[in-house]
């Protein structure tokens, strides 16, 4: 699946990168399973960004791991 097949340009995907991260974090906060998250549009868009620009955007698995650690830190700080 590419950005062009979905009607979006890489520039449009890049402009929404932080929204995709925020949505992924929300899915993690909801307790969604890894398999469930991997079926989402958010995951697909993050994969597309990583596949097209791997030096600029981390793989969705890496982002998920980062966000999980961030959530754990926030919970222990509270």
PDB file of N, CA, C and O in Angstrom:
ATOM      1  N   UNK A   1       0.846  -1.176   0.000  1.00  0.00           N
ATOM      2  CA  UNK A   1       0.000   0.000   0.000  1.00  0.00           C
ATOM      3  C   UNK A   1       0.889   1.235   0.000  1.00  0.00           C
ATOM      4  O   UNK A   1       1.776   1.375   0.843  1.00  0.00           O
ATOM      5  N   UNK A   2       0.647   2.120  -0.943  1.00  0.00           N
ATOM      6  CA  UNK A   2       1.434   3.343  -1.025  1.00  0.00           C
ATOM      7  C   UNK A   2       0.543   4.549  -0.808  1.00  0.00           C
ATOM      8  O   UNK A   2      -0.684   4.468  -0.864  1.00  0.00           O
ATOM      9  N   UNK A   3       1.191   5.655  -0.562  1.00  0.00           N
ATOM     10  CA  UNK A   3       0.441   6.886  -0.333  1.00  0.00           C
ATOM     11  C   UNK A   3      -0.364   7.267  -1.573  1.00  0.00           C
ATOM     12  O   UNK A   3      -1.487   7.758  -1.462  1.00  0.00           O
ATOM     13  N   UNK A   4       0.212   7.038  -2.755  1.00  0.00           N
ATOM     14  CA  UNK A   4      -0.490   7.429  -3.970  1.00  0.00           C
ATOM     15  C   UNK A   4      -1.751   6.598  -4.182  1.00  0.00           C
ATOM     16  O   UNK A   4      -2.736   7.104  -4.719  1.00  0.00           O
ATOM     17  N   UNK A   5      -1.736   5.327  -3.769  1.00  0.00           N
ATOM     18  CA  UNK A   5      -2.926   4.501  -3.939  1.00  0.00           C
ATOM     19  C   UNK A   5      -4.051   4.939  -3.006  1.00  0.00           C
ATOM     20  O   UNK A   5      -5.216   4.634  -3.260  1.00  0.00           O
ATOM     21  N   UNK A   6      -3.723   5.639  -1.949  1.00  0.00           N
ATOM     22  CA  UNK A   6      -4.730   6.128  -1.015  1.00  0.00           C
ATOM     23  C   UNK A   6      -5.128   7.566  -1.344  1.00  0.00           C
ATOM     24  O   UNK A   6      -6.006   8.128  -0.688  1.00  0.00           O
ATOM     25  N   UNK A   7      -4.502   8.157  -2.337  1.00  0.00           N
ATOM     26  CA  UNK A   7      -4.821   9.520  -2.715  1.00  0.00           C
ATOM     27  C   UNK A   7      -4.103  10.572  -1.900  1.00  0.00           C
ATOM     28  O   UNK A   7      -4.452  11.750  -1.976  1.00  0.00           O
ATOM     29  N   UNK A   8      -3.108  10.178  -1.123  1.00  0.00           N
ATOM     30  CA  UNK A   8      -2.344  11.130  -0.315  1.00  0.00           C
ATOM     31  C   UNK A   8      -0.914  11.207  -0.819  1.00  0.00           C
ATOM     32  O   UNK A   8      -0.348  10.214  -1.277  1.00  0.00           O
ATOM     33  N   UNK A   9      -0.344  12.384  -0.732  1.00  0.00           N
ATOM     34  CA  UNK A   9       1.062  12.537  -1.082  1.00  0.00           C
ATOM     35  C   UNK A   9       1.904  12.329   0.168  1.00  0.00           C
ATOM     36  O   UNK A   9       1.392  12.357   1.287  1.00  0.00           O
ATOM     37  N   UNK A  10       3.187  12.124  -0.034  1.00  0.00           N
ATOM     38  CA  UNK A  10       4.096  11.980   1.103  1.00  0.00           C
ATOM     39  C   UNK A  10       4.081  13.262   1.931  1.00  0.00           C
ATOM     40  O   UNK A  10       4.143  13.205   3.159  1.00  0.00           O
ATOM     41  N   UNK A  11       3.999  14.397   1.281  1.00  0.00           N
ATOM     42  CA  UNK A  11       3.933  15.670   2.001  1.00  0.00           C
ATOM     43  C   UNK A  11       2.725  15.753   2.922  1.00  0.00           C
ATOM     44  O   UNK A  11       2.817  16.255   4.042  1.00  0.00           O
ATOM     45  N   UNK A  12       1.599  15.257   2.441  1.00  0.00           N
ATOM     46  CA  UNK A  12       0.393  15.249   3.276  1.00  0.00           C
ATOM     47  C   UNK A  12       0.549  14.304   4.458  1.00  0.00           C
ATOM     48  O   UNK A  12       0.123  14.613   5.571  1.00  0.00           O
ATOM     49  N   UNK A  13       1.164  13.145   4.209  1.00  0.00           N
ATOM     50  CA  UNK A  13       1.418  12.202   5.303  1.00  0.00           C
ATOM     51  C   UNK A  13       2.371  12.814   6.324  1.00  0.00           C
ATOM     52  O   UNK A  13       2.167  12.697   7.532  1.00  0.00           O
ATOM     53  N   UNK A  14       3.414  13.469   5.818  1.00  0.00           N
ATOM     54  CA  UNK A  14       4.388  14.089   6.722  1.00  0.00           C
ATOM     55  C   UNK A  14       3.740  15.164   7.587  1.00  0.00           C
ATOM     56  O   UNK A  14       4.054  15.288   8.771  1.00  0.00           O
ATOM     57  N   UNK A  15       2.844  15.931   7.001  1.00  0.00           N
ATOM     58  CA  UNK A  15       2.220  17.016   7.763  1.00  0.00           C
ATOM     59  C   UNK A  15       1.332  16.488   8.890  1.00  0.00           C
ATOM     60  O   UNK A  15       1.041  17.209   9.845  1.00  0.00           O
ATOM     61  N   UNK A  16       0.905  15.236   8.779  1.00  0.00           N
ATOM     62  CA  UNK A  16       0.031  14.651   9.801  1.00  0.00           C
ATOM     63  C   UNK A  16       0.761  13.653  10.700  1.00  0.00           C
ATOM     64  O   UNK A  16       0.125  12.946  11.482  1.00  0.00           O
ATOM     65  N   UNK A  17       2.068  13.592  10.597  1.00  0.00           N
ATOM     66  CA  UNK A  17       2.851  12.618  11.361  1.00  0.00           C
ATOM     67  C   UNK A  17       2.558  12.684  12.858  1.00  0.00           C
ATOM     68  O   UNK A  17       2.356  11.651  13.496  1.00  0.00           O
ATOM     69  N   UNK A  18       2.533  13.881  13.418  1.00  0.00           N
ATOM     70  CA  UNK A  18       2.317  13.990  14.864  1.00  0.00           C
ATOM     71  C   UNK A  18       0.898  13.591  15.254  1.00  0.00           C
ATOM     72  O   UNK A  18       0.678  13.118  16.369  1.00  0.00           O
ATOM     73  N   UNK A  19      -0.062  13.770  14.362  1.00  0.00           N
ATOM     74  CA  UNK A  19      -1.420  13.279  14.623  1.00  0.00           C
ATOM     75  C   UNK A  19      -1.444  11.756  14.636  1.00  0.00           C
ATOM     76  O   UNK A  19      -2.145  11.149  15.446  1.00  0.00           O
ATOM     77  N   UNK A  20      -0.676  11.135  13.736  1.00  0.00           N
ATOM     78  CA  UNK A  20      -0.608   9.671  13.708  1.00  0.00           C
ATOM     79  C   UNK A  20       0.023   9.136  14.985  1.00  0.00           C
ATOM     80  O   UNK A  20      -0.432   8.136  15.539  1.00  0.00           O
ATOM     81  N   UNK A  21       1.070   9.804  15.446  1.00  0.00           N
ATOM     82  CA  UNK A  21       1.701   9.391  16.713  1.00  0.00           C
ATOM     83  C   UNK A  21       0.716   9.528  17.877  1.00  0.00           C
ATOM     84  O   UNK A  21       0.627   8.651  18.736  1.00  0.00           O
ATOM     85  N   UNK A  22      -0.008  10.622  17.891  1.00  0.00           N
ATOM     86  CA  UNK A  22      -0.979  10.862  18.959  1.00  0.00           C
ATOM     87  C   UNK A  22      -2.079   9.796  18.924  1.00  0.00           C
ATOM     88  O   UNK A  22      -2.489   9.292  19.970  1.00  0.00           O
ATOM     89  N   UNK A  23      -2.547   9.458  17.739  1.00  0.00           N
ATOM     90  CA  UNK A  23      -3.582   8.429  17.600  1.00  0.00           C
ATOM     91  C   UNK A  23      -3.054   7.066  18.039  1.00  0.00           C
ATOM     92  O   UNK A  23      -3.772   6.297  18.678  1.00  0.00           O
ATOM     93  N   UNK A  24      -1.803   6.766  17.697  1.00  0.00           N
ATOM     94  CA  UNK A  24      -1.200   5.501  18.120  1.00  0.00           C
ATOM     95  C   UNK A  24      -1.094   5.449  19.638  1.00  0.00           C
ATOM     96  O   UNK A  24      -1.351   4.410  20.245  1.00  0.00           O
ATOM     97  N   UNK A  25      -0.723   6.549  20.241  1.00  0.00           N
ATOM     98  CA  UNK A  25      -0.636   6.599  21.703  1.00  0.00           C
ATOM     99  C   UNK A  25      -2.015   6.371  22.318  1.00  0.00           C
ATOM    100  O   UNK A  25      -2.137   5.674  23.325  1.00  0.00           O
ATOM    101  N   UNK A  26      -3.033   6.945  21.731  1.00  0.00           N
ATOM    102  CA  UNK A  26      -4.396   6.755  22.241  1.00  0.00           C
ATOM    103  C   UNK A  26      -4.808   5.285  22.153  1.00  0.00           C
ATOM    104  O   UNK A  26      -5.434   4.758  23.073  1.00  0.00           O
ATOM    105  N   UNK A  27      -4.460   4.630  21.059  1.00  0.00           N
ATOM    106  CA  UNK A  27      -4.767   3.203  20.921  1.00  0.00           C
ATOM    107  C   UNK A  27      -4.064   2.391  22.006  1.00  0.00           C
ATOM    108  O   UNK A  27      -4.639   1.453  22.558  1.00  0.00           O
ATOM    109  N   UNK A  28      -2.832   2.752  22.305  1.00  0.00           N
ATOM    110  CA  UNK A  28      -2.087   2.061  23.361  1.00  0.00           C
ATOM    111  C   UNK A  28      -2.721   2.317  24.725  1.00  0.00           C
ATOM    112  O   UNK A  28      -2.823   1.404  25.544  1.00  0.00           O
ATOM    113  N   UNK A  29      -3.143   3.542  24.966  1.00  0.00           N
ATOM    114  CA  UNK A  29      -3.802   3.872  26.233  1.00  0.00           C
ATOM    115  C   UNK A  29      -5.115   3.110  26.402  1.00  0.00           C
ATOM    116  O   UNK A  29      -5.510   2.782  27.520  1.00  0.00           O
ATOM    117  N   UNK A  30      -5.781   2.832  25.292  1.00  0.00           N
ATOM    118  CA  UNK A  30      -7.029   2.066  25.328  1.00  0.00           C
ATOM    119  C   UNK A  30      -6.780   0.582  25.561  1.00  0.00           C
ATOM    120  O   UNK A  30      -7.717  -0.179  25.805  1.00  0.00           O
ATOM    121  N   UNK A  31      -5.518   0.171  25.487  1.00  0.00           N
ATOM    122  CA  UNK A  31      -5.186  -1.230  25.717  1.00  0.00           C
ATOM    123  C   UNK A  31      -5.380  -2.130  24.514  1.00  0.00           C
ATOM    124  O   UNK A  31      -5.545  -3.341  24.661  1.00  0.00           O
ATOM    125  N   UNK A  32      -5.360  -1.552  23.338  1.00  0.00           N
ATOM    126  CA  UNK A  32      -5.522  -2.356  22.122  1.00  0.00           C
ATOM    127  C   UNK A  32      -4.350  -3.322  21.962  1.00  0.00           C
ATOM    128  O   UNK A  32      -3.228  -3.025  22.374  1.00  0.00           O
ATOM    129  N   UNK A  33      -4.618  -4.470  21.366  1.00  0.00           N
ATOM    130  CA  UNK A  33      -3.569  -5.470  21.143  1.00  0.00           C
ATOM    131  C   UNK A  33      -2.667  -5.032  19.993  1.00  0.00           C
ATOM    132  O   UNK A  33      -3.041  -4.193  19.174  1.00  0.00           O
ATOM    133  N   UNK A  34      -1.478  -5.615  19.951  1.00  0.00           N
ATOM    134  CA  UNK A  34      -0.534  -5.304  18.875  1.00  0.00           C
ATOM    135  C   UNK A  34      -1.159  -5.648  17.525  1.00  0.00           C
ATOM    136  O   UNK A  34      -1.075  -4.869  16.575  1.00  0.00           O
ATOM    137  N   UNK A  35      -1.788  -6.823  17.449  1.00  0.00           N
ATOM    138  CA  UNK A  35      -2.414  -7.250  16.194  1.00  0.00           C
ATOM    139  C   UNK A  35      -3.538  -6.297  15.787  1.00  0.00           C
ATOM    140  O   UNK A  35      -3.703  -5.991  14.606  1.00  0.00           O
ATOM    141  N   UNK A  36      -4.297  -5.835  16.757  1.00  0.00           N
ATOM    142  CA  UNK A  36      -5.383  -4.902  16.467  1.00  0.00           C
ATOM    143  C   UNK A  36      -4.869  -3.566  15.970  1.00  0.00           C
ATOM    144  O   UNK A  36      -5.431  -2.977  15.047  1.00  0.00           O
ATOM    145  N   UNK A  37      -3.803  -3.096  16.586  1.00  0.00           N
ATOM    146  CA  UNK A  37      -3.210  -1.816  16.185  1.00  0.00           C
ATOM    147  C   UNK A  37      -2.636  -1.907  14.779  1.00  0.00           C
ATOM    148  O   UNK A  37      -2.739  -0.960  14.000  1.00  0.00           O
ATOM    149  N   UNK A  38      -2.030  -3.050  14.453  1.00  0.00           N
ATOM    150  CA  UNK A  38      -1.408  -3.214  13.136  1.00  0.00           C
ATOM    151  C   UNK A  38      -2.422  -3.221  11.999  1.00  0.00           C
ATOM    152  O   UNK A  38      -2.040  -3.100  10.835  1.00  0.00           O
ATOM    153  N   UNK A  39      -3.699  -3.359  12.313  1.00  0.00           N
ATOM    154  CA  UNK A  39      -4.750  -3.349  11.289  1.00  0.00           C
ATOM    155  C   UNK A  39      -5.334  -1.956  11.060  1.00  0.00           C
ATOM    156  O   UNK A  39      -6.215  -1.786  10.217  1.00  0.00           O
ATOM    157  N   UNK A  40      -4.853  -0.967  11.798  1.00  0.00           N
ATOM    158  CA  UNK A  40      -5.444   0.371  11.715  1.00  0.00           C
ATOM    159  C   UNK A  40      -4.848   1.212  10.587  1.00  0.00           C
ATOM    160  O   UNK A  40      -3.762   0.932  10.079  1.00  0.00           O
ATOM    161  N   UNK A  41      -5.583   2.234  10.220  1.00  0.00           N
ATOM    162  CA  UNK A  41      -5.120   3.188   9.215  1.00  0.00           C
ATOM    163  C   UNK A  41      -3.883   3.935   9.713  1.00  0.00           C
ATOM    164  O   UNK A  41      -2.970   4.228   8.942  1.00  0.00           O
ATOM    165  N   UNK A  42      -3.866   4.236  10.998  1.00  0.00           N
ATOM    166  CA  UNK A  42      -2.718   4.940  11.594  1.00  0.00           C
ATOM    167  C   UNK A  42      -1.441   4.136  11.370  1.00  0.00           C
ATOM    168  O   UNK A  42      -0.424   4.687  10.947  1.00  0.00           O
ATOM    169  N   UNK A  43      -1.491   2.850  11.650  1.00  0.00           N
ATOM    170  CA  UNK A  43      -0.323   1.980  11.478  1.00  0.00           C
ATOM    171  C   UNK A  43       0.117   1.975  10.016  1.00  0.00           C
ATOM    172  O   UNK A  43       1.306   2.072   9.714  1.00  0.00           O
ATOM    173  N   UNK A  44      -0.855   1.862   9.119  1.00  0.00           N
ATOM    174  CA  UNK A  44      -0.562   1.842   7.687  1.00  0.00           C
ATOM    175  C   UNK A  44       0.125   3.126   7.233  1.00  0.00           C
ATOM    176  O   UNK A  44       1.070   3.083   6.445  1.00  0.00           O
ATOM    177  N   UNK A  45      -0.345   4.256   7.724  1.00  0.00           N
ATOM    178  CA  UNK A  45       0.250   5.536   7.330  1.00  0.00           C
ATOM    179  C   UNK A  45       1.665   5.674   7.883  1.00  0.00           C
ATOM    180  O   UNK A  45       2.554   6.180   7.197  1.00  0.00           O
ATOM    181  N   UNK A  46       1.878   5.223   9.128  1.00  0.00           N
ATOM    182  CA  UNK A  46       3.228   5.272   9.704  1.00  0.00           C
ATOM    183  C   UNK A  46       4.171   4.341   8.945  1.00  0.00           C
ATOM    184  O   UNK A  46       5.339   4.672   8.740  1.00  0.00           O
ATOM    185  N   UNK A  47       3.668   3.182   8.530  1.00  0.00           N
ATOM    186  CA  UNK A  47       4.475   2.257   7.724  1.00  0.00           C
ATOM    187  C   UNK A  47       4.857   2.890   6.394  1.00  0.00           C
ATOM    188  O   UNK A  47       6.003   2.784   5.956  1.00  0.00           O
ATOM    189  N   UNK A  48       3.907   3.540   5.760  1.00  0.00           N
ATOM    190  CA  UNK A  48       4.168   4.186   4.472  1.00  0.00           C
ATOM    191  C   UNK A  48       5.252   5.247   4.612  1.00  0.00           C
ATOM    192  O   UNK A  48       6.170   5.317   3.795  1.00  0.00           O
ATOM    193  N   UNK A  49       5.143   6.066   5.642  1.00  0.00           N
ATOM    194  CA  UNK A  49       6.168   7.091   5.869  1.00  0.00           C
ATOM    195  C   UNK A  49       7.537   6.453   6.075  1.00  0.00           C
ATOM    196  O   UNK A  49       8.528   6.903   5.500  1.00  0.00           O
ATOM    197  N   UNK A  50       7.591   5.414   6.886  1.00  0.00           N
ATOM    198  CA  UNK A  50       8.874   4.755   7.151  1.00  0.00           C
ATOM    199  C   UNK A  50       9.434   4.114   5.880  1.00  0.00           C
ATOM    200  O   UNK A  50      10.631   4.213   5.612  1.00  0.00           O
ATOM    201  N   UNK A  51       8.580   3.464   5.103  1.00  0.00           N
ATOM    202  CA  UNK A  51       9.047   2.797   3.883  1.00  0.00           C
ATOM    203  C   UNK A  51       9.543   3.793   2.838  1.00  0.00           C
ATOM    204  O   UNK A  51      10.496   3.513   2.111  1.00  0.00           O
ATOM    205  N   UNK A  52       8.901   4.944   2.764  1.00  0.00           N
ATOM    206  CA  UNK A  52       9.295   5.952   1.777  1.00  0.00           C
ATOM    207  C   UNK A  52      10.476   6.803   2.237  1.00  0.00           C
ATOM    208  O   UNK A  52      11.317   7.197   1.428  1.00  0.00           O
ATOM    209  N   UNK A  53      10.534   7.084   3.533  1.00  0.00           N
ATOM    210  CA  UNK A  53      11.584   7.954   4.085  1.00  0.00           C
ATOM    211  C   UNK A  53      12.161   7.329   5.366  1.00  0.00           C
ATOM    212  O   UNK A  53      11.978   7.874   6.455  1.00  0.00           O
ATOM    213  N   UNK A  54      12.853   6.196   5.239  1.00  0.00           N
ATOM    214  CA  UNK A  54      13.316   5.470   6.436  1.00  0.00           C
ATOM    215  C   UNK A  54      14.321   6.231   7.293  1.00  0.00           C
ATOM    216  O   UNK A  54      14.434   5.967   8.490  1.00  0.00           O
ATOM    217  N   UNK A  55      15.035   7.152   6.710  1.00  0.00           N
ATOM    218  CA  UNK A  55      16.006   7.922   7.510  1.00  0.00           C
ATOM    219  C   UNK A  55      15.328   8.996   8.350  1.00  0.00           C
ATOM    220  O   UNK A  55      15.875   9.440   9.359  1.00  0.00           O
ATOM    221  N   UNK A  56      14.151   9.406   7.938  1.00  0.00           N
ATOM    222  CA  UNK A  56      13.439  10.470   8.650  1.00  0.00           C
ATOM    223  C   UNK A  56      12.398   9.940   9.628  1.00  0.00           C
ATOM    224  O   UNK A  56      12.122  10.571  10.649  1.00  0.00           O
ATOM    225  N   UNK A  57      11.818   8.781   9.317  1.00  0.00           N
ATOM    226  CA  UNK A  57      10.723   8.259  10.139  1.00  0.00           C
ATOM    227  C   UNK A  57      11.028   6.840  10.593  1.00  0.00           C
ATOM    228  O   UNK A  57      11.398   5.980   9.794  1.00  0.00           O
ATOM    229  N   UNK A  58      10.866   6.615  11.887  1.00  0.00           N
ATOM    230  CA  UNK A  58      11.120   5.296  12.464  1.00  0.00           C
ATOM    231  C   UNK A  58      10.011   4.329  12.071  1.00  0.00           C
ATOM    232  O   UNK A  58       8.914   4.730  11.680  1.00  0.00           O
ATOM    233  N   UNK A  59      10.331   3.045  12.187  1.00  0.00           N
ATOM    234  CA  UNK A  59       9.341   2.006  11.927  1.00  0.00           C
ATOM    235  C   UNK A  59       8.231   2.100  12.971  1.00  0.00           C
ATOM    236  O   UNK A  59       8.491   2.471  14.116  1.00  0.00           O
ATOM    237  N   UNK A  60       7.010   1.773  12.593  1.00  0.00           N
ATOM    238  CA  UNK A  60       5.904   1.833  13.552  1.00  0.00           C
ATOM    239  C   UNK A  60       6.160   1.021  14.825  1.00  0.00           C
ATOM    240  O   UNK A  60       5.736   1.428  15.906  1.00  0.00           O
ATOM    241  N   UNK A  61       6.842  -0.112  14.712  1.00  0.00           N
ATOM    242  CA  UNK A  61       7.165  -0.909  15.905  1.00  0.00           C
ATOM    243  C   UNK A  61       8.035  -0.118  16.875  1.00  0.00           C
ATOM    244  O   UNK A  61       7.836  -0.182  18.088  1.00  0.00           O
ATOM    245  N   UNK A  62       8.992   0.622  16.346  1.00  0.00           N
ATOM    246  CA  UNK A  62       9.854   1.441  17.203  1.00  0.00           C
ATOM    247  C   UNK A  62       9.061   2.566  17.860  1.00  0.00           C
ATOM    248  O   UNK A  62       9.257   2.869  19.037  1.00  0.00           O
ATOM    249  N   UNK A  63       8.178   3.174  17.103  1.00  0.00           N
ATOM    250  CA  UNK A  63       7.349   4.249  17.650  1.00  0.00           C
ATOM    251  C   UNK A  63       6.446   3.690  18.748  1.00  0.00           C
ATOM    252  O   UNK A  63       6.289   4.302  19.805  1.00  0.00           O
ATOM    253  N   UNK A  64       5.854   2.519  18.488  1.00  0.00           N
ATOM    254  CA  UNK A  64       4.987   1.885  19.490  1.00  0.00           C
ATOM    255  C   UNK A  64       5.753   1.622  20.776  1.00  0.00           C
ATOM    256  O   UNK A  64       5.245   1.881  21.867  1.00  0.00           O
ATOM    257  N   UNK A  65       6.962   1.111  20.655  1.00  0.00           N
ATOM    258  CA  UNK A  65       7.788   0.835  21.830  1.00  0.00           C
ATOM    259  C   UNK A  65       8.102   2.130  22.590  1.00  0.00           C
ATOM    260  O   UNK A  65       8.005   2.174  23.816  1.00  0.00           O
ATOM    261  N   UNK A  66       8.473   3.170  21.860  1.00  0.00           N
ATOM    262  CA  UNK A  66       8.752   4.478  22.482  1.00  0.00           C
ATOM    263  C   UNK A  66       7.543   4.997  23.244  1.00  0.00           C
ATOM    264  O   UNK A  66       7.661   5.461  24.378  1.00  0.00           O
ATOM    265  N   UNK A  67       6.389   4.915  22.614  1.00  0.00           N
ATOM    266  CA  UNK A  67       5.172   5.422  23.240  1.00  0.00           C
ATOM    267  C   UNK A  67       4.783   4.592  24.460  1.00  0.00           C
ATOM    268  O   UNK A  67       4.296   5.138  25.450  1.00  0.00           O
ATOM    269  N   UNK A  68       4.995   3.279  24.397  1.00  0.00           N
ATOM    270  CA  UNK A  68       4.708   2.434  25.557  1.00  0.00           C
ATOM    271  C   UNK A  68       5.590   2.826  26.736  1.00  0.00           C
ATOM    272  O   UNK A  68       5.120   2.891  27.871  1.00  0.00           O
ATOM    273  N   UNK A  69       6.852   3.085  26.474  1.00  0.00           N
ATOM    274  CA  UNK A  69       7.759   3.521  27.538  1.00  0.00           C
ATOM    275  C   UNK A  69       7.324   4.875  28.093  1.00  0.00           C
ATOM    276  O   UNK A  69       7.353   5.094  29.304  1.00  0.00           O
ATOM    277  N   UNK A  70       6.924   5.771  27.210  1.00  0.00           N
ATOM    278  CA  UNK A  70       6.449   7.096  27.631  1.00  0.00           C
ATOM    279  C   UNK A  70       5.212   6.965  28.530  1.00  0.00           C
ATOM    280  O   UNK A  70       5.107   7.645  29.551  1.00  0.00           O
ATOM    281  N   UNK A  71       4.293   6.099  28.150  1.00  0.00           N
ATOM    282  CA  UNK A  71       3.081   5.871  28.939  1.00  0.00           C
ATOM    283  C   UNK A  71       3.439   5.306  30.310  1.00  0.00           C
ATOM    284  O   UNK A  71       2.875   5.724  31.322  1.00  0.00           O
ATOM    285  N   UNK A  72       4.368   4.362  30.347  1.00  0.00           N
ATOM    286  CA  UNK A  72       4.796   3.782  31.628  1.00  0.00           C
ATOM    287  C   UNK A  72       5.405   4.847  32.530  1.00  0.00           C
ATOM    288  O   UNK A  72       5.125   4.884  33.728  1.00  0.00           O
ATOM    289  N   UNK A  73       6.239   5.716  31.957  1.00  0.00           N
ATOM    290  CA  UNK A  73       6.845   6.797  32.748  1.00  0.00           C
ATOM    291  C   UNK A  73       5.780   7.739  33.295  1.00  0.00           C
ATOM    292  O   UNK A  73       5.853   8.161  34.449  1.00  0.00           O
ATOM    293  N   UNK A  74       4.794   8.068  32.470  1.00  0.00           N
ATOM    294  CA  UNK A  74       3.717   8.958  32.908  1.00  0.00           C
ATOM    295  C   UNK A  74       2.912   8.328  34.041  1.00  0.00           C
ATOM    296  O   UNK A  74       2.508   9.015  34.978  1.00  0.00           O
ATOM    297  N   UNK A  75       2.684   7.034  33.952  1.00  0.00           N
ATOM    298  CA  UNK A  75       1.897   6.348  34.983  1.00  0.00           C
ATOM    299  C   UNK A  75       2.666   6.235  36.292  1.00  0.00           C
ATOM    300  O   UNK A  75       2.071   6.337  37.365  1.00  0.00           O
ATOM    301  N   UNK A  76       3.970   6.027  36.222  1.00  0.00           N
ATOM    302  CA  UNK A  76       4.754   5.916  37.456  1.00  0.00           C
ATOM    303  C   UNK A  76       4.971   7.287  38.091  1.00  0.00           C
ATOM    304  O   UNK A  76       5.160   7.386  39.304  1.00  0.00           O
ATOM    305  N   UNK A  77       4.947   8.335  37.285  1.00  0.00           N
ATOM    306  CA  UNK A  77       5.125   9.690  37.812  1.00  0.00           C
ATOM    307  C   UNK A  77       3.860  10.188  38.519  1.00  0.00           C
ATOM    308  O   UNK A  77       3.927  11.078  39.367  1.00  0.00           O
ATOM    309  N   UNK A  78       2.730   9.619  38.171  1.00  0.00           N
ATOM    310  CA  UNK A  78       1.454  10.066  38.765  1.00  0.00           C
ATOM    311  C   UNK A  78       1.237   9.495  40.139  1.00  0.00           C
ATOM    312  O   UNK A  78       0.217   9.774  40.769  1.00  0.00           O
TER     313      UNK A  78
END
